């Protein structure tokens, strides 16, 4: 069983990792046709917020599955 500090470190790393992966996927999508001229900064900020929202949700799902699979030993 992991200590609270170890679980916190894994959670932080997981969130950063999945936010980074989501950011890489979002920047690979061509959104130039829907951006108004002169609004590139706002579009990047929006993409960052989307990356944080989606990445943290995926990370939370991954961490929940990891935690639940570790707690299966208490089933029997």
Buried (B, 14 or more C-beta within 10 A) or exposed (E): EEEEEEBEEBBEEBBEBBBEBBBEEBEEEEEEEEEEEEEEEEBBEBBBEEBBEBBBEBBBEBBEEBEEEEEEEEEE
